[in-house]
Amino acid sequence: MDFLGILFELLFLTLGVYAYLFAIGKITGKDPEQRAKAEAFRQANAWWLRILGLGLSAIMLVNLLLRLLQAMN
């Protein structure tokens, strides 16, 4: 059961990092039409995506560190 918790925390950490990278424009699509839609969405919501990505990443990183420290004791 502990493994499942770590797996979900890693999943949410990855989601937070992905949201932040998308918000700053580091992740783009291959299809030009998809890239244009993603860019329009990013321009409209970049501020919230940055906050969401940073917040989710920070919380999940702290959770992972606490879980690993707890496992070592």
N, C-alpha and C positions, 0 to 999 in steps of 0.2 A: 504494500500500500504506500510505503514511503517513496518507492520508485515512481509510482504514478504521480505523486505530488511534485516531485522534481521534474518529471517530464512536462507537466502542465506549466510549471514555472519557467522552464526553458522555452516552451512554446510561446508564452506571453512575452517573455523577454525578446524573443526574435520578432514577434509582432510589433513591439514597441520600437525596436531598432529599424524595422522596415518602414513603419509609419514616419519616423523622423527622416530617414533617408529619402523617402518619397516627397516629404514636405519641402526639403531643401533642394530637390531636383536632381539627386544623384541616380535615381532609378527611373528609367524611361522604357516605353514599350518599343517593340520592333516594327509594328504596323503603323504607318503614318497617321491613319485615321484614329487608331487607338491612342497614339501619342498625343494627338491634338485634343482629344476628349480628356485625357489624363492631365494635360497641361492646363486646360480650362478649369478642371476641378481643383487642381493644386493651387492655381492663382486665387480661386474663390475661397479656399479653406486652408491655406498654408499656415496661418497663425494657430488655428486650433489643432491642426495635425502636428505641428511642432510641440505644442504643449502636451498633447496626448502622448506622443512618442517619447518625449523626455520623461514625463511623469510615469508612464507605464514601465519604461526601462529602469528607472531609478527604483521604483517599488519592487520590481521583480528581482533586481540585482541584490537589494537588501534582503529580500526573502530567501534567495538562494544562499547568500553568505551566512545568514542566521541558521538555515537548515544544515549547511555543511559544518558550521561550528557546533551545533547540537549533535550531529552525528559523530563528531570526533570525541565528544565527552562520554 
